[in-house]
Amino acid sequence: MRINFNYRNYFTTAAGYGEKPRRAQYFEGPYELALFRLLEMSTAVVDYQFQPLQMRWSTKDGRSVEYTTDVIYATEDGEILVEEVKATQAYFDRSDTRDLLALFEERIEKAGARFFRRTSRRIAEPTFWRTVKDAFDDRRTAYSDADVKRAQTAVTREGGIAPLGVVLDAVGGPGREAQAKLNAMMLRREVGVDLSAPPMGDTKVTLPAAPANPDALRAFLQRFAVRP
């Protein structure tokens, strides 16, 4: 896949296909890739896009400034969030980065989105990274409508929050195969499995809420589309 960057950078670039947004995604460096996996598997996220917006403006001293934000995503309640991802807080504390992001934040929040600065501390923490990646690697596992019904019925029977062990038993079959099916269901927001720690028998399984506005992100981005 061709890497769709049209500006110079010193990061390793990569590309992949997002099953949830059904679009190609382009990344700079390992931390954006780690965030890609998390957004793909998080049931709180309905849609996302990496490298979605490039803004240009002129400074008071006549310089032309360009900035491409890392990622934008929509949550199940229809909120639009924009994030910039850096390795450490030190990058955000640099005066040039701080001033540039402050200017972008002002503009994007006027448009109705919220802006966040994320460091790699959490997404690159080895245990969390591995937990998310294991779920991500299962996202294309085949399962049936009957598997979904058994999993969702088990969660409902437990009052909306069920232990993972109970749900795996309900899905049936070898434990690892059942876990892979649940992970694939999570991608499609049919069940939600807590990814904050490695899966255990008491890991919480829930039923994601229906998205308030499935098209919120695309409608937001369409406002910034460049037309010939």
Z-matrix of the N, CA and C atoms (Angstrom, degrees):
N
C 1 1.464
C 2 1.522 1 109.38
N 3 1.306 2 116.69 1 131.84
C 4 1.458 3 120.21 2 179.24
C 5 1.524 4 110.15 3 -67.68
N 6 1.339 5 117.06 4 135.48
C 7 1.456 6 121.59 5 177.92
C 8 1.532 7 108.22 6 -79.24
N 9 1.308 8 116.01 7 120.86
C 10 1.461 9 121.49 8 -167.99
C 11 1.531 10 112.39 9 -92.97
N 12 1.342 11 117.68 10 49.09
C 13 1.449 12 121.28 11 174.81
C 14 1.524 13 108.99 12 -105.16
N 15 1.316 14 116.27 13 137.26
C 16 1.466 15 119.88 14 179.21
C 17 1.520 16 111.59 15 -118.58
N 18 1.333 17 116.88 16 25.02
C 19 1.456 18 121.20 17 177.40
C 20 1.521 19 108.82 18 -139.13
N 21 1.324 20 116.33 19 157.50
C 22 1.456 21 120.96 20 -177.79
C 23 1.524 22 110.55 21 -77.14
N 24 1.337 23 115.84 22 143.61
C 25 1.461 24 120.70 23 173.72
C 26 1.514 25 108.50 24 -155.57
N 27 1.324 26 115.65 25 164.75
C 28 1.457 27 120.08 26 -179.02
C 29 1.519 28 112.01 27 -107.69
N 30 1.340 29 117.68 28 9.78
C 31 1.452 30 121.41 29 179.64
C 32 1.520 31 110.33 30 -89.62
N 33 1.323 32 115.20 31 157.98
C 34 1.446 33 120.51 32 168.36
C 35 1.515 34 108.00 33 -70.64
N 36 1.317 35 118.08 34 130.14
C 37 1.457 36 121.32 35 179.57
C 38 1.519 37 109.90 36 -106.61
N 39 1.318 38 115.95 37 150.16
C 40 1.457 39 121.02 38 -178.93
C 41 1.515 40 108.92 39 -149.23
N 42 1.332 41 116.02 40 168.35
C 43 1.451 42 120.90 41 179.15
C 44 1.519 43 109.17 42 -142.38
N 45 1.317 44 115.92 43 152.74
C 46 1.450 45 121.69 44 176.80
C 47 1.517 46 109.17 45 -159.07
N 48 1.311 47 115.42 46 168.50
C 49 1.461 48 120.12 47 179.86
C 50 1.519 49 109.55 48 -102.42
N 51 1.334 50 116.92 49 126.13
C 52 1.456 51 121.14 50 177.35
C 53 1.518 52 110.30 51 -86.75
N 54 1.330 53 116.65 52 116.74
C 55 1.465 54 120.65 53 179.29
C 56 1.526 55 110.58 54 -65.95
N 57 1.319 56 117.12 55 -38.95
C 58 1.470 57 120.11 56 -176.88
C 59 1.528 58 111.67 57 -68.58
N 60 1.329 59 119.99 58 -50.91
C 61 1.471 60 119.53 59 179.24
C 62 1.522 61 113.91 60 -83.00
N 63 1.348 62 116.34 61 -11.45
C 64 1.466 63 121.62 62 -179.42
C 65 1.525 64 111.31 63 59.26
N 66 1.327 65 115.32 64 44.19
C 67 1.466 66 121.41 65 179.88
C 68 1.520 67 109.36 66 -146.63
N 69 1.326 68 115.74 67 155.07
C 70 1.467 69 120.13 68 173.04
C 71 1.522 70 108.98 69 -67.39
N 72 1.339 71 115.47 70 146.02
C 73 1.454 72 121.66 71 179.01
C 74 1.527 73 108.44 72 -126.20
N 75 1.328 74 115.95 73 143.58
C 76 1.453 75 121.68 74 -177.32
C 77 1.522 76 109.16 75 -123.83
N 78 1.335 77 116.31 76 135.54
C 79 1.459 78 121.03 77 -172.38
C 80 1.516 79 112.05 78 -126.61
N 81 1.326 80 114.73 79 150.37
C 82 1.463 81 122.24 80 170.23
C 83 1.521 82 107.98 81 -115.34
N 84 1.322 83 117.12 82 110.13
C 85 1.450 84 120.90 83 174.14
C 86 1.520 85 114.09 84 82.86
N 87 1.341 86 116.52 85 168.72
C 88 1.468 87 122.03 86 -173.27
C 89 1.519 88 114.31 87 -71.53
N 90 1.320 89 118.55 88 -25.49
C 91 1.461 90 119.47 89 -175.60
C 92 1.522 91 111.55 90 -75.88
N 93 1.316 92 117.89 91 -34.83
C 94 1.460 93 119.55 92 173.88
C 95 1.525 94 110.06 93 -66.15
N 96 1.329 95 117.13 94 -36.59
C 97 1.462 96 120.21 95 177.34
C 98 1.525 97 110.54 96 -63.87
N 99 1.332 98 117.37 97 -42.11
C 100 1.459 99 121.07 98 177.66
C 101 1.526 100 110.62 99 -62.93
N 102 1.338 101 116.88 100 -40.03
C 103 1.452 102 120.41 101 178.24
C 104 1.527 103 110.91 102 -67.60
N 105 1.311 104 117.57 103 -37.06
C 106 1.467 105 121.99 104 175.60
C 107 1.527 106 110.57 105 -54.98
N 108 1.318 107 117.06 106 -47.35
C 109 1.466 108 120.14 107 179.74
C 110 1.525 109 111.46 108 -62.22
N 111 1.331 110 115.94 109 -40.59
C 112 1.459 111 119.71 110 -179.19
C 113 1.530 112 111.24 111 -66.04
N 114 1.328 113 117.83 112 -45.10
C 115 1.464 114 120.82 113 179.93
C 116 1.527 115 110.96 114 -65.97
N 117 1.305 116 116.55 115 -36.28
C 118 1.466 117 120.82 116 178.79
C 119 1.530 118 110.72 117 -61.83
N 120 1.330 119 117.27 118 -38.17
C 121 1.456 120 120.73 119 -173.83
C 122 1.525 121 114.30 120 -97.38
N 123 1.314 122 118.60 121 -17.18
C 124 1.463 123 120.60 122 -177.63
C 125 1.530 124 110.68 123 -71.37
N 126 1.328 125 116.93 124 124.15
C 127 1.460 126 119.93 125 179.43
C 128 1.531 127 111.97 126 -74.00
N 129 1.331 128 117.49 127 -13.67
C 130 1.469 129 120.45 128 176.24
C 131 1.522 130 111.12 129 -74.25
N 132 1.331 131 117.58 130 -16.73
C 133 1.469 132 123.12 131 -177.49
C 134 1.521 133 109.85 132 -102.07
N 135 1.314 134 116.07 133 128.78
C 136 1.466 135 121.81 134 -178.42
C 137 1.523 136 111.67 135 -97.32
N 138 1.333 137 116.91 136 -36.52
C 139 1.463 138 121.32 137 -176.84
C 140 1.526 139 107.99 138 -156.47
N 141 1.333 140 116.89 139 154.09
C 142 1.464 141 120.50 140 179.31
C 143 1.514 142 110.03 141 -156.06
N 144 1.313 143 115.39 142 165.81
C 145 1.465 144 121.33 143 175.74
C 146 1.524 145 109.05 144 -155.09
N 147 1.333 146 116.37 145 129.92
C 148 1.461 147 121.32 146 175.71
C 149 1.529 148 110.12 147 -89.91
N 150 1.331 149 115.38 148 150.78
C 151 1.468 150 123.19 149 -178.23
C 152 1.527 151 110.44 150 49.48
N 153 1.321 152 118.06 151 51.94
C 154 1.465 153 119.49 152 -170.06
C 155 1.517 154 115.59 153 -86.02
N 156 1.324 155 117.27 154 -29.43
C 157 1.463 156 120.00 155 -171.20
C 158 1.515 157 111.21 156 -134.08
N 159 1.299 158 116.02 157 134.74
C 160 1.459 159 121.00 158 171.89
C 161 1.523 160 107.89 159 -120.40
N 162 1.326 161 115.01 160 124.31
C 163 1.452 162 119.65 161 179.50
C 164 1.517 163 109.89 162 -112.94
N 165 1.324 164 115.60 163 142.43
C 166 1.462 165 121.78 164 179.09
C 167 1.524 166 108.77 165 -127.96
N 168 1.313 167 115.42 166 140.97
C 169 1.464 168 119.88 167 174.44
C 170 1.521 169 109.28 168 -157.43
N 171 1.316 170 115.54 169 167.02
C 172 1.459 171 121.88 170 179.60
C 173 1.519 172 109.21 171 -107.12
N 174 1.328 173 115.94 172 137.84
C 175 1.455 174 121.02 173 178.50
C 176 1.528 175 109.83 174 -83.11
N 177 1.317 176 115.77 175 171.63
C 178 1.463 177 120.44 176 -178.58
C 179 1.525 178 112.10 177 -63.16
N 180 1.352 179 116.16 178 -27.29
C 181 1.461 180 118.41 179 179.95
C 182 1.532 181 112.07 180 -91.91
N 183 1.342 182 116.55 181 11.39
C 184 1.454 183 120.44 182 172.73
C 185 1.516 184 115.68 183 90.47
N 186 1.326 185 118.08 184 3.28
C 187 1.465 186 120.24 185 178.62
C 188 1.528 187 110.36 186 -77.85
N 189 1.328 188 116.10 187 147.26
C 190 1.458 189 122.08 188 174.82
C 191 1.522 190 108.77 189 -94.70
N 192 1.323 191 116.84 190 127.55
C 193 1.453 192 121.73 191 -176.55
C 194 1.529 193 109.58 192 -118.76
N 195 1.325 194 116.62 193 137.09
C 196 1.460 195 121.95 194 176.42
C 197 1.523 196 109.17 195 -125.47
N 198 1.314 197 115.64 196 144.74
C 199 1.462 198 120.02 197 177.54
C 200 1.517 199 109.17 198 -146.50
N 201 1.330 200 117.30 199 128.23
C 202 1.460 201 122.85 200 175.05
C 203 1.515 202 108.01 201 -111.46
N 204 1.317 203 117.21 202 119.36
C 205 1.454 204 120.68 203 -178.21
C 206 1.521 205 110.85 204 -75.97
N 207 1.332 206 116.32 205 155.00
C 208 1.460 207 120.73 206 -172.92
C 209 1.522 208 113.41 207 -73.34
N 210 1.330 209 117.30 208 -50.07
C 211 1.462 210 118.80 209 -173.58
C 212 1.524 211 109.95 210 -155.48
N 213 1.317 212 114.89 211 150.11
C 214 1.460 213 122.31 212 173.30
C 215 1.518 214 107.32 213 -134.16
N 216 1.333 215 117.27 214 142.91
C 217 1.462 216 119.32 215 179.85
C 218 1.521 217 110.95 216 -150.48
N 219 1.337 218 114.84 217 159.35
C 220 1.455 219 122.05 218 178.91
C 221 1.519 220 108.88 219 -113.44
N 222 1.331 221 116.65 220 136.84
C 223 1.455 222 121.63 221 178.59
C 224 1.521 223 110.10 222 -91.30
N 225 1.317 224 115.91 223 172.31
C 226 1.463 225 120.24 224 -176.66
C 227 1.527 226 112.74 225 -64.13
N 228 1.338 227 118.01 226 -21.99
C 229 1.458 228 120.54 227 177.50
C 230 1.531 229 112.77 228 -91.00
N 231 1.328 230 116.91 229 6.90
C 232 1.457 231 121.71 230 175.32
C 233 1.514 232 114.95 231 89.42
N 234 1.339 233 118.04 232 4.81
C 235 1.462 234 120.33 233 179.70
C 236 1.528 235 110.40 234 -76.04
N 237 1.330 236 116.85 235 143.89
C 238 1.461 237 123.00 236 178.71
C 239 1.528 238 108.50 237 -105.18
N 240 1.323 239 116.02 238 124.33
C 241 1.462 240 122.54 239 -178.86
C 242 1.521 241 109.41 240 -121.85
N 243 1.330 242 115.90 241 138.59
C 244 1.460 243 122.89 242 177.70
C 245 1.521 244 107.73 243 -120.21
N 246 1.331 245 117.05 244 136.61
C 247 1.458 246 120.14 245 -178.27
C 248 1.520 247 111.86 246 -130.55
N 249 1.322 248 114.27 247 145.40
C 250 1.460 249 123.17 248 168.25
C 251 1.521 250 106.50 249 -113.25
N 252 1.332 251 116.86 250 130.16
C 253 1.465 252 121.90 251 -175.06
C 254 1.522 253 109.77 252 -112.47
N 255 1.322 254 116.63 253 125.79
C 256 1.456 255 122.16 254 177.26
C 257 1.525 256 109.76 255 -129.90
N 258 1.326 257 115.97 256 159.55
C 259 1.464 258 120.16 257 -178.30
C 260 1.524 259 111.67 258 -64.57
N 261 1.326 260 116.97 259 -45.05
C 262 1.459 261 121.39 260 -177.57
C 263 1.529 262 110.27 261 -140.39
N 264 1.322 263 116.01 262 167.74
C 265 1.458 264 121.65 263 178.38
C 266 1.528 265 111.16 264 -64.03
N 267 1.329 266 116.84 265 -24.31
C 268 1.465 267 120.64 266 -178.10
C 269 1.529 268 111.42 267 -57.78
N 270 1.334 269 117.69 268 -34.09
C 271 1.464 270 120.12 269 178.56
C 272 1.527 271 111.00 270 -64.80
N 273 1.321 272 116.56 271 -40.01
C 274 1.460 273 120.36 272 179.89
C 275 1.519 274 111.96 273 -71.47
N 276 1.331 275 117.02 274 -24.40
C 277 1.458 276 121.12 275 -178.03
C 278 1.524 277 113.00 276 -82.46
N 279 1.328 278 117.83 277 -14.08
C 280 1.462 279 120.10 278 177.25
C 281 1.524 280 109.72 279 -64.77
N 282 1.309 281 116.89 280 139.50
C 283 1.463 282 120.16 281 -173.82
C 284 1.517 283 112.48 282 -61.31
N 285 1.347 284 117.67 283 -40.44
C 286 1.463 285 119.02 284 -177.89
C 287 1.528 286 111.12 285 -66.73
N 288 1.346 287 116.57 286 -42.60
C 289 1.464 288 120.50 287 177.97
C 290 1.512 289 110.71 288 -67.12
N 291 1.315 290 116.42 289 -44.59
C 292 1.469 291 121.00 290 -178.16
C 293 1.524 292 111.34 291 -58.82
N 294 1.331 293 116.80 292 -46.72
C 295 1.456 294 120.56 293 -177.42
C 296 1.529 295 111.62 294 -67.84
N 297 1.333 296 116.11 295 -40.60
C 298 1.464 297 120.35 296 -179.65
C 299 1.522 298 110.91 297 -63.34
N 300 1.345 299 116.38 298 -46.16
C 301 1.459 300 119.96 299 -178.10
C 302 1.524 301 111.67 300 -69.60
N 303 1.310 302 117.29 301 -33.61
C 304 1.464 303 120.13 302 177.70
C 305 1.529 304 110.22 303 -62.85
N 306 1.327 305 115.79 304 -40.02
C 307 1.457 306 120.13 305 179.36
C 308 1.525 307 110.81 306 -67.02
N 309 1.339 308 116.00 307 -43.07
C 310 1.463 309 119.83 308 178.49
C 311 1.531 310 110.47 309 -65.49
N 312 1.336 311 116.38 310 -43.31
C 313 1.460 312 120.27 311 -178.98
C 314 1.528 313 111.42 312 -57.59
N 315 1.318 314 116.00 313 -42.65
C 316 1.462 315 120.05 314 179.84
C 317 1.531 316 110.86 315 -59.15
N 318 1.319 317 115.70 316 -43.53
C 319 1.461 318 119.77 317 -177.30
C 320 1.521 319 112.67 318 -72.33
N 321 1.324 320 117.45 319 -42.88
C 322 1.465 321 119.16 320 -175.68
C 323 1.524 322 110.71 321 -72.46
N 324 1.329 323 117.93 322 -32.18
C 325 1.464 324 119.28 323 179.24
C 326 1.525 325 111.01 324 -74.23
N 327 1.327 326 117.72 325 -28.52
C 328 1.460 327 120.04 326 172.35
C 329 1.523 328 110.90 327 -64.37
N 330 1.329 329 115.67 328 -28.62
C 331 1.468 330 120.52 329 179.89
C 332 1.527 331 112.01 330 -80.51
N 333 1.345 332 117.18 331 -8.91
C 334 1.463 333 120.13 332 175.37
C 335 1.505 334 116.05 333 108.64
N 336 1.342 335 118.69 334 7.29
C 337 1.462 336 122.08 335 177.28
C 338 1.526 337 109.83 336 -105.21
N 339 1.313 338 116.47 337 164.10
C 340 1.466 339 121.57 338 173.92
C 341 1.521 340 109.29 339 -108.21
N 342 1.326 341 116.41 340 142.86
C 343 1.464 342 121.79 341 -175.33
C 344 1.526 343 110.16 342 -113.38
N 345 1.357 344 115.92 343 136.13
C 346 1.457 345 121.54 344 -179.40
C 347 1.527 346 110.35 345 -131.78
N 348 1.310 347 114.62 346 148.33
C 349 1.462 348 122.35 347 173.19
C 350 1.519 349 107.32 348 -108.06
N 351 1.318 350 117.18 349 121.67
C 352 1.468 351 122.13 350 -177.07
C 353 1.519 352 109.77 351 -117.49
N 354 1.325 353 116.76 352 132.29
C 355 1.464 354 120.53 353 171.25
C 356 1.527 355 108.65 354 -96.03
N 357 1.323 356 115.65 355 168.10
C 358 1.461 357 120.41 356 -177.36
C 359 1.525 358 112.76 357 -78.83
N 360 1.324 359 117.52 358 -2.02
C 361 1.473 360 120.77 359 -171.85
C 362 1.527 361 113.06 360 -51.14
N 363 1.335 362 117.00 361 -46.90
C 364 1.466 363 120.23 362 -177.17
C 365 1.523 364 111.78 363 -83.27
N 366 1.323 365 118.19 364 -50.87
C 367 1.463 366 119.74 365 -173.30
C 368 1.524 367 112.35 366 -68.00
N 369 1.340 368 117.83 367 -22.13
C 370 1.467 369 120.60 368 179.76
C 371 1.525 370 112.18 369 -100.21
N 372 1.329 371 118.46 370 -0.07
C 373 1.472 372 120.54 371 176.73
C 374 1.524 373 107.39 372 -62.02
N 375 1.339 374 118.98 373 126.89
C 376 1.472 375 120.95 374 -167.41
C 377 1.524 376 115.68 375 -54.24
N 378 1.328 377 118.56 376 -44.79
C 379 1.462 378 119.87 377 -177.50
C 380 1.527 379 111.02 378 -67.25
N 381 1.333 380 116.41 379 -44.23
C 382 1.460 381 120.04 380 179.44
C 383 1.523 382 110.14 381 -65.97
N 384 1.325 383 116.93 382 -43.77
C 385 1.463 384 121.74 383 178.71
C 386 1.524 385 110.65 384 -56.25
N 387 1.320 386 116.85 385 -45.59
C 388 1.456 387 121.20 386 -178.59
C 389 1.527 388 111.54 387 -67.42
N 390 1.329 389 117.00 388 -39.94
C 391 1.466 390 121.02 389 179.69
C 392 1.524 391 110.67 390 -61.09
N 393 1.324 392 116.08 391 -46.32
C 394 1.467 393 120.36 392 179.95
C 395 1.525 394 110.50 393 -66.83
N 396 1.325 395 116.87 394 -43.15
C 397 1.464 396 119.63 395 -177.70
C 398 1.529 397 111.23 396 -64.92
N 399 1.324 398 117.52 397 -39.44
C 400 1.470 399 119.77 398 178.44
C 401 1.528 400 110.78 399 -60.49
N 402 1.327 401 116.29 400 -42.60
C 403 1.469 402 119.56 401 178.07
C 404 1.527 403 110.33 402 -65.99
N 405 1.331 404 115.91 403 -43.32
C 406 1.472 405 121.70 404 179.77
C 407 1.525 406 110.69 405 -59.26
N 408 1.313 407 117.53 406 -41.89
C 409 1.462 408 121.32 407 -177.73
C 410 1.529 409 112.35 408 -65.42
N 411 1.346 410 116.98 409 -19.83
C 412 1.466 411 121.46 410 179.36
C 413 1.520 412 113.11 411 -92.43
N 414 1.314 413 118.71 412 1.96
C 415 1.462 414 120.66 413 -165.76
C 416 1.520 415 113.97 414 -65.53
N 417 1.330 416 118.58 415 -19.49
C 418 1.463 417 120.74 416 -179.51
C 419 1.531 418 112.48 417 -102.60
N 420 1.318 419 117.10 418 12.96
C 421 1.465 420 120.82 419 178.62
C 422 1.537 421 110.01 420 -63.37
N 423 1.326 422 116.66 421 135.42
C 424 1.464 423 120.99 422 179.50
C 425 1.527 424 110.65 423 -76.44
N 426 1.321 425 115.49 424 142.37
C 427 1.462 426 121.03 425 174.64
C 428 1.521 427 107.78 426 -152.15
N 429 1.313 428 116.43 427 168.20
C 430 1.467 429 121.26 428 -175.29
C 431 1.517 430 111.05 429 -109.57
N 432 1.326 431 115.48 430 167.24
C 433 1.462 432 120.49 431 173.97
C 434 1.521 433 110.39 432 -60.88
N 435 1.322 434 116.51 433 -33.71
C 436 1.465 435 120.38 434 178.68
C 437 1.531 436 110.62 435 -65.32
N 438 1.336 437 117.09 436 -37.06
C 439 1.467 438 120.35 437 176.76
C 440 1.530 439 110.35 438 -62.04
N 441 1.332 440 116.29 439 -43.12
C 442 1.464 441 120.40 440 179.47
C 443 1.523 442 110.22 441 -62.96
N 444 1.309 443 116.86 442 -44.70
C 445 1.468 444 120.47 443 -178.52
C 446 1.524 445 110.67 444 -62.16
N 447 1.334 446 117.18 445 -42.16
C 448 1.462 447 119.63 446 179.90
C 449 1.530 448 110.98 447 -64.21
N 450 1.333 449 116.31 448 -42.22
C 451 1.465 450 120.12 449 -179.46
C 452 1.525 451 110.73 450 -65.96
N 453 1.324 452 116.93 451 -47.32
C 454 1.461 453 120.25 452 -177.43
C 455 1.525 454 111.79 453 -67.98
N 456 1.317 455 117.56 454 -35.65
C 457 1.459 456 120.78 455 177.25
C 458 1.523 457 110.77 456 -64.72
N 459 1.335 458 116.84 457 -39.46
C 460 1.467 459 120.77 458 178.68
C 461 1.521 460 111.00 459 -62.93
N 462 1.339 461 116.85 460 -41.08
C 463 1.467 462 120.28 461 179.28
C 464 1.524 463 110.50 462 -67.22
N 465 1.316 464 116.45 463 -44.68
C 466 1.467 465 120.55 464 179.57
C 467 1.518 466 111.03 465 -61.78
N 468 1.314 467 116.58 466 -40.98
C 469 1.462 468 121.31 467 -179.43
C 470 1.531 469 111.66 468 -62.35
N 471 1.331 470 115.54 469 -29.19
C 472 1.475 471 120.56 470 -179.72
C 473 1.530 472 112.00 471 -88.43
N 474 1.325 473 117.16 472 7.22
C 475 1.457 474 120.45 473 177.51
C 476 1.515 475 114.80 474 90.27
N 477 1.331 476 118.10 475 15.77
C 478 1.462 477 121.48 476 177.08
C 479 1.514 478 114.75 477 103.45
N 480 1.332 479 117.82 478 -14.88
C 481 1.466 480 122.95 479 174.77
C 482 1.517 481 107.24 480 -135.21
N 483 1.326 482 116.53 481 115.32
C 484 1.458 483 120.85 482 -175.69
C 485 1.523 484 111.14 483 -119.98
N 486 1.337 485 118.25 484 147.45
C 487 1.467 486 120.41 485 173.15
C 488 1.525 487 109.99 486 -66.78
N 489 1.308 488 115.90 487 142.51
C 490 1.463 489 120.58 488 -179.01
C 491 1.520 490 111.82 489 -55.05
N 492 1.332 491 117.58 490 -40.44
C 493 1.461 492 120.62 491 -178.99
C 494 1.514 493 112.54 492 -58.77
N 495 1.332 494 116.96 493 -38.80
C 496 1.467 495 121.45 494 179.15
C 497 1.524 496 110.43 495 -66.30
N 498 1.322 497 116.63 496 -41.53
C 499 1.468 498 120.74 497 -178.44
C 500 1.527 499 110.69 498 -70.11
N 501 1.317 500 117.17 499 -39.75
C 502 1.471 501 120.01 500 177.80
C 503 1.522 502 110.63 501 -61.61
N 504 1.321 503 116.77 502 -41.34
C 505 1.470 504 120.59 503 177.40
C 506 1.523 505 110.80 504 -62.40
N 507 1.334 506 116.13 505 -37.73
C 508 1.462 507 119.64 506 -179.30
C 509 1.526 508 111.43 507 -68.54
N 510 1.323 509 116.69 508 -39.34
C 511 1.471 510 120.07 509 178.41
C 512 1.520 511 109.69 510 -66.33
N 513 1.320 512 116.12 511 -40.55
C 514 1.459 513 121.00 512 176.02
C 515 1.517 514 113.46 513 84.78
N 516 1.322 515 115.48 514 171.42
C 517 1.452 516 121.14 515 -178.79
C 518 1.512 517 111.68 516 85.02
N 519 1.347 518 117.49 517 -178.31
C 520 1.463 519 120.84 518 177.51
C 521 1.528 520 111.08 519 -55.18
N 522 1.326 521 116.85 520 141.17
C 523 1.459 522 121.16 521 -174.74
C 524 1.519 523 113.75 522 -56.60
N 525 1.336 524 117.50 523 -42.77
C 526 1.466 525 119.95 524 -178.65
C 527 1.526 526 111.12 525 -66.91
N 528 1.332 527 116.19 526 -37.09
C 529 1.463 528 119.68 527 178.21
C 530 1.524 529 110.79 528 -66.82
N 531 1.322 530 116.90 529 -41.70
C 532 1.461 531 120.71 530 178.47
C 533 1.525 532 111.05 531 -64.11
N 534 1.345 533 116.57 532 -38.90
C 535 1.463 534 120.30 533 177.82
C 536 1.528 535 110.66 534 -63.72
N 537 1.318 536 116.50 535 -41.76
C 538 1.468 537 120.36 536 179.00
C 539 1.527 538 111.00 537 -62.70
N 540 1.315 539 116.83 538 -39.05
C 541 1.463 540 120.34 539 177.61
C 542 1.526 541 110.57 540 -63.72
N 543 1.325 542 116.83 541 -43.39
C 544 1.464 543 119.61 542 178.64
C 545 1.525 544 111.15 543 -61.54
N 546 1.322 545 116.86 544 -40.10
C 547 1.465 546 120.16 545 178.55
C 548 1.522 547 111.25 546 -63.06
N 549 1.328 548 116.57 547 -39.95
C 550 1.466 549 119.99 548 177.31
C 551 1.529 550 110.82 549 -66.65
N 552 1.325 551 117.24 550 -38.44
C 553 1.468 552 121.12 551 175.71
C 554 1.525 553 110.72 552 -63.06
N 555 1.330 554 116.24 553 -34.32
C 556 1.462 555 119.98 554 -178.86
C 557 1.530 556 110.56 555 -64.58
N 558 1.314 557 117.17 556 -38.95
C 559 1.465 558 120.37 557 177.32
C 560 1.523 559 110.77 558 -55.98
N 561 1.321 560 116.49 559 -38.92
C 562 1.468 561 121.85 560 -177.94
C 563 1.524 562 112.24 561 -91.85
N 564 1.326 563 116.07 562 10.03
C 565 1.462 564 123.56 563 175.53
C 566 1.523 565 111.58 564 59.04
N 567 1.341 566 116.37 565 38.20
C 568 1.462 567 121.36 566 175.80
C 569 1.523 568 111.06 567 -93.23
N 570 1.312 569 116.44 568 -27.72
C 571 1.468 570 123.18 569 168.90
C 572 1.520 571 107.03 570 -142.82
N 573 1.319 572 116.38 571 162.84
C 574 1.454 573 121.01 572 174.89
C 575 1.511 574 109.92 573 -124.23
N 576 1.324 575 116.95 574 128.88
C 577 1.461 576 122.03 575 178.59
C 578 1.523 577 108.18 576 -116.40
N 579 1.296 578 117.48 577 129.71
C 580 1.462 579 122.51 578 -179.50
C 581 1.524 580 110.15 579 -61.49
N 582 1.337 581 116.75 580 121.37
C 583 1.465 582 121.56 581 -178.36
C 584 1.527 583 112.65 582 -104.61
N 585 1.321 584 117.48 583 10.59
C 586 1.465 585 119.74 584 -176.79
C 587 1.526 586 112.57 585 -72.17
N 588 1.330 587 117.45 586 -14.80
C 589 1.463 588 122.29 587 179.30
C 590 1.521 589 107.64 588 -152.15
N 591 1.340 590 118.35 589 161.96
C 592 1.467 591 120.36 590 178.94
C 593 1.526 592 111.22 591 -56.43
N 594 1.328 593 117.79 592 146.75
C 595 1.466 594 120.64 593 -176.30
C 596 1.524 595 112.34 594 -64.29
N 597 1.322 596 115.12 595 132.50
C 598 1.456 597 123.67 596 176.32
C 599 1.526 598 107.96 597 -131.64
N 600 1.302 599 116.88 598 173.21
C 601 1.454 600 120.12 599 -178.55
C 602 1.507 601 114.09 600 -59.85
N 603 1.348 602 116.40 601 -29.40
C 604 1.466 603 119.84 602 -178.31
C 605 1.532 604 113.14 603 -100.36
N 606 1.326 605 118.22 604 8.95
C 607 1.467 606 120.95 605 175.72
C 608 1.531 607 109.40 606 -58.15
N 609 1.322 608 116.92 607 138.58
C 610 1.463 609 121.00 608 -174.75
C 611 1.533 610 111.28 609 -77.74
N 612 1.325 611 114.42 610 134.06
C 613 1.470 612 121.92 611 173.29
C 614 1.525 613 107.40 612 -120.06
N 615 1.327 614 116.84 613 131.88
C 616 1.460 615 122.40 614 -177.14
C 617 1.523 616 110.56 615 -129.94
N 618 1.324 617 115.37 616 177.64
C 619 1.461 618 121.98 617 174.03
C 620 1.519 619 108.24 618 -111.58
N 621 1.325 620 119.21 619 114.77
C 622 1.470 621 121.59 620 -178.88
C 623 1.526 622 112.26 621 -60.61
N 624 1.320 623 115.51 622 147.83
C 625 1.466 624 120.40 623 176.16
C 626 1.519 625 110.13 624 -73.92
N 627 1.312 626 116.10 625 150.84
C 628 1.462 627 120.13 626 175.02
C 629 1.521 628 108.44 627 -64.78
N 630 1.331 629 118.40 628 137.71
C 631 1.471 630 119.95 629 -178.84
C 632 1.518 631 112.04 630 -62.36
N 633 1.333 632 115.53 631 136.67
C 634 1.462 633 120.38 632 179.51
C 635 1.519 634 111.57 633 -65.92
N 636 1.339 635 116.15 634 -35.22
C 637 1.469 636 121.03 635 -179.48
C 638 1.526 637 108.48 636 -150.12
N 639 1.326 638 118.65 637 91.62
C 640 1.468 639 121.18 638 -176.68
C 641 1.526 640 114.22 639 -59.22
N 642 1.327 641 117.09 640 -24.66
C 643 1.465 642 121.28 641 -175.87
C 644 1.525 643 113.03 642 -101.66
N 645 1.335 644 116.90 643 14.01
C 646 1.470 645 120.39 644 -174.10
C 647 1.521 646 112.38 645 -59.19
N 648 1.337 647 117.56 646 -44.30
C 649 1.459 648 120.06 647 -176.21
C 650 1.523 649 111.30 648 -67.84
N 651 1.306 650 117.09 649 -44.95
C 652 1.466 651 119.77 650 -177.35
C 653 1.524 652 111.51 651 -66.04
N 654 1.322 653 115.51 652 -35.85
C 655 1.463 654 118.76 653 176.68
C 656 1.528 655 110.56 654 -66.60
N 657 1.334 656 116.36 655 -38.40
C 658 1.460 657 120.33 656 179.01
C 659 1.522 658 110.72 657 -65.22
N 660 1.324 659 117.71 658 -48.01
C 661 1.457 660 121.36 659 -178.58
C 662 1.525 661 111.97 660 -65.95
N 663 1.312 662 116.90 661 -31.48
C 664 1.462 663 120.38 662 -179.37
C 665 1.525 664 111.25 663 -61.94
N 666 1.311 665 116.90 664 -26.10
C 667 1.472 666 120.36 665 178.65
C 668 1.517 667 111.62 666 -66.64
N 669 1.345 668 116.86 667 -21.56
C 670 1.459 669 121.20 668 -177.36
C 671 1.520 670 112.90 669 -107.06
N 672 1.324 671 117.01 670 4.06
C 673 1.461 672 120.40 671 -176.29
C 674 1.527 673 110.08 672 -62.13
N 675 1.330 674 114.86 673 138.08
C 676 1.462 675 120.80 674 177.36
C 677 1.520 676 108.31 675 -88.74
N 678 1.296 677 116.45 676 119.94
C 679 1.469 678 120.86 677 -178.11
C 680 1.530 679 109.96 678 -106.73
N 681 1.320 680 117.31 679 139.72
C 682 1.462 681 120.76 680 179.64
C 683 1.524 682 111.89 681 -65.15
